[in-house]
Amino acid sequence: MNNNILIKKSDELAHLVYKITKGFPKEEIYGLVSQIRRAAVSVPVNIIEGFARQGDKSYRQFLIISYGSLKELKYSLQFSLEEELLSKEDYNKAFESAEECAKILWKTIQTVSKNC
């Protein structure tokens, strides 16, 4: 899988998360909003940092960290929906984007793992 596609999709997800969390209550700005945004940005940041290290083992480790952040994000989105902080429409958009990223990311992890 092309690394640029993975970065592009994860970047789109991060921007989407920033957009949808703007509607959260102000009292969540240092709580759930901060947590969700950090997890979302962590996905592309770790992909980029791992790729920059130019070694398959290091890249794989950063991809795994990125995947963990993606799982954290998906849980946080589900939690936000259940707490009625997030509309079903925004949840569906973000979840679908996260699922798309997860598929590409997992396939990339598998490919890189074969080279380690």
C-alpha positions in Angstrom: 0.0 0.0 0.0 1.3 3.4 -0.9 2.4 5.3 2.2 1.1 8.6 0.8 -2.5 7.2 0.7 -2.2 6.1 4.3 -1.0 9.5 5.4 -3.7 11.2 3.3 -6.5 9.1 4.8 -5.3 9.5 8.3 -4.8 13.2 7.9 -8.4 13.5 6.6 -9.6 11.6 9.7 -7.7 13.9 12.0 -9.2 17.0 10.4 -12.7 15.4 10.5 -12.3 14.7 14.2 -11.2 18.3 14.9 -14.3 19.5 13.1 -16.8 17.3 14.9 -15.3 17.9 18.3 -15.8 21.7 18.0 -19.5 21.0 18.9 -18.7 19.3 22.2 -19.5 21.1 25.5 -16.9 23.6 26.7 -16.4 21.6 29.9 -15.0 18.7 27.8 -12.3 20.8 26.1 -9.6 19.6 28.5 -11.1 16.2 28.9 -12.6 14.1 26.2 -12.1 16.6 23.4 -8.4 16.8 24.2 -8.1 13.0 24.4 -10.0 12.4 21.1 -7.9 15.0 19.2 -4.6 13.7 20.5 -5.5 10.1 19.5 -6.7 11.3 16.0 -3.5 13.4 15.3 -1.3 10.6 16.7 -2.4 8.3 13.8 -0.7 10.3 11.0 2.1 11.6 13.2 3.3 8.1 14.1 3.0 6.9 10.5 5.1 9.9 9.3 7.7 9.6 12.1 8.1 5.8 11.5 8.5 6.2 7.8 11.1 8.9 8.3 13.2 6.5 10.4 13.9 4.5 7.2 14.0 1.1 8.7 11.3 -1.6 8.5 11.5 -2.6 12.2 11.2 1.0 13.4 8.5 1.8 10.8 6.5 -1.3 11.9 6.7 -0.2 15.6 5.4 3.2 14.8 2.6 1.7 12.6 1.6 -0.4 15.6 1.5 2.7 17.8 -0.6 4.4 15.2 -3.0 1.5 15.1 -3.3 1.6 18.9 -4.2 5.3 18.7 -6.8 4.5 16.0 -8.4 1.9 18.3 -8.4 4.5 21.2 -10.0 7.0 18.9 -12.7 4.5 17.8 -13.6 3.8 21.4 -13.7 7.5 22.3 -16.0 8.2 19.4 -18.3 5.3 20.6 -18.2 6.7 24.2 -19.0 10.2 22.9 -22.0 8.9 21.0 -23.3 7.0 24.0 -22.9 10.1 26.2 -24.8 12.1 23.5 -21.9 14.4 22.9 -21.7 13.4 19.3 -24.5 13.1 16.7 -25.1 9.7 15.0 -24.3 11.4 11.7 -20.9 12.7 12.8 -20.2 9.4 14.6 -20.9 7.5 11.4 -18.7 9.8 9.3 -15.8 9.5 11.7 -16.2 5.8 12.3 -16.3 5.0 8.6 -13.2 7.1 8.0 -11.5 5.4 11.0 -12.4 2.0 9.6 -11.0 2.9 6.2 -7.7 4.0 7.8 -7.6 0.9 10.0 -7.9 -1.4 6.9 -5.1 0.4 5.1 -3.0 0.6 8.2 -3.4 -3.1 9.1 -2.5 -4.1 5.5 0.6 -1.9 5.7 1.6 -3.4 9.0 1.3 -6.9 7.5 3.4 -5.9 4.5 6.1 -4.2 6.5 6.2 -7.2 8.9 7.1 -9.5 6.1 10.2 -7.4 5.4 11.4 -7.4 9.1 
